[in-house]
């Protein structure tokens, strides 16, 4: 299985810089505590700051997504006629 985490560019930049406090201030989530465990090396930016604002990906830390894919096995089949050598 492979997995990828995705986030907006602004959030990724904040995590990389260590400046994780956006001043959110909501009582539903401790943004600083949540993001203090984030590893920027595992994130891929999927939206510029402008795109994130346009599509409403705010507050940005609530729009971290992940994508998991199950490995696919492939096989090569060989059809041979009876009595053939290959």
N, C-alpha and C positions, 0 to 999 in steps of 0.2 A: 504494500500500500504506500502511496505517496500522498503527501499533504502540502498545501501551500497556504500561507496566511496573506491576506491582502488588506491594505489600508490606504487612506488618502495621503498624498504627498506631504501636506502640512503636518499631519500626525507623525508620519515617519521621520520627518526632519526634526520635530520636537523631541522624539524619543532618542534619535541619534545625538542630539545636542545635550541631552540630559535636562532640558527645560520642559518638563512634562506638565507643569501646572498652567492650564489655559485660563484659569480664573472662573471655571464653570460654576462652582458654588452651589450646585443642586444638592438637595438632601437625600436623593435617591441613590447616589453612588459617590464613593471617595475616589475621584479621578486620579489623584496623585498615588494613592496606594495601589490602585489597579494597574496603572502604567509603570509603576516602579518595577514590576516583574516582566515587562515587555522586553523582548530582544529584537532590536532593529535588524539584525542580520537575518532574521527569519521572515521579515515582512517584505512584500513587494508593493510598490506604489501603483495604484490603479486609477487614480483621479488626481488631476492637478488641483491646486487651491481653488481656481476659478470654477472648475467642473463640480467640485464638492459643494461650493456655495450654490451653484445653479440648480443642482439636483437635491439640495437640502440635506446633505450628509453632515449634519450638525446636531449636537456636538460631535466632533470627529471621532472621539474615542468610542462612541456607541456604534460605529460603522466599521469595525474590524471584522472581516469575514474569513472563512477558511474553506478550502476546497480539498476534498479527499477523493482519491481515485484508487480503485482496486486494480491490482496488476492483472493484465490479461495474458493468458497463456495462448501461444500460437503453436500450431503443429503443421508439418508438411506431410501431406498424404501422397503416396505413390501408388498409382494404379498399374498393375501389371497383368498381362494376359497369362493365363495358365500355360506353363511350359516355357515362358520367355525368361531370358537371363537378366533382364533389367530393363 
